Amino acid sequence: MKTTVTIIGLGLIGGSLAKSLHESGDNYIIGCDINSKTLEFAMMNEIIDESCSNVTEAAKKADIVILGTPITETIEFLNQLDKVTFEHNVIVTDVSSVKRTVIEKANALTNQHIQFVGGHPMAGSHKRGIKAAKGHLFENAIYVLSPTEHCPPTAVETLENLLAGTKSRIIKLRADEHDEMTGVISHFPHLIASALVRQAKKWEETYEFIPKLAAGGFRDVTRIASGNPELWQDIFYHNKQKMVGMIDDWTNEMTALKQMLQNDGKSELTAYLKQAKDFRDGLGTKEKGAFPAFYDLYVDIRDQTGAIASVANILAEEEISITNIRILEIREGITGVLRLSVSTKDEQLKSYQVLQQYGYDAMLEE
């Protein structure tokens, strides 16, 4: 018998979950969204089995309800679900990138049939909406689960079994742990990136040529500032306690750097930069808990049609799988740099040797 899964909110994350869970063939997917065109697209492309615009009706049919909505809306839907008269126990989960406020609301629910397990699939895309949904979006991505204090272990196990079809890597964290860690590696960097862009915008009033010079490192560091402002405001609001604390830490960090510069502390600054480099270079280079390993190499290429495809095809012929590819610098008519990531040290070395044989200037990241 198939598991009935109701997904409320068919955006990129909700739509991708629907697609992945539907493709397994073990689930009956009910899609619920306020946008009728979204539901039509999901039905037409066989992402869901049934569409519904009424949350209460869709939830009553479900064994599992997934709230694929922004944080504030998720809390509102939990209030709505709390009033539903269920005839059986229902596992409810969410996809919010802040867990504390959601878990606090879930712990306050009075509906005895709701078993809530907080969730956060740490995957995404620069695209939005149901049309950007991909069944493989969560493959090898971290998927955090944060059960409520009264949630039975069987509910967590059931949800884990369901999510196994996404091929994600499940880890369990307390809400506070989750919010602090995502604050450090995701939320706060977005604040800093936005602040850097704002600073450059102010300097544009003095030097109008700044936007033309803003390439390479600046674009790389500030890329995440292009995220959805409404979505990120919601994240910052619900994780504001952590954000305020990190701003205080950052202020202290900048004060220490300022003093090094003012005092001509060359050795101190060199040690500071080396420590940062060593930590950054070590990220993901070996298995650390639930996080997958990756090994990088850099390849110089010309800015011309098919340059990236040529590199990819050479490695494909050697059956080397590229797990990530990124353009670090490229300007018209100038040599650009590709950063290629592979899964093993052997693949890294083999890629380096093969590309050198084809005349490419490559460098290993040790």
Secondary structure, DSSP 8 states (H G I E B T S, - for coil): --EEEEEE--SHHHHHHHHHHHHTSSEEEEEE-S-HHHHHHHHHTTS-SEEES-HHHHHHT-SEEEE-S-HHHHHHHHHHHHT---SS-EEEEE--S--HHHHHHHHT---TTEEEEEEEE----S--SGGG--TTTTTT-EEEEEE-TT--HHHHHHHHHHHGGGT-EEEE--HHHHHHHHIIIIIHHHHHHHHHHHHHHHHHTT-TTHHHH--THHHHHHGGGGS-HHHHHHHHHHTHHHHHHHHHHHHHHHHHHHHHHHTT-HHHHHHHHHHHHHHHHHTTSS-BTTB---EEEEEEE-SSTTHHHHHHHHHHHTT---SEEEEEE--TTS-EEEEEEESSHHHHHHHHHHHHHTT--EEE--
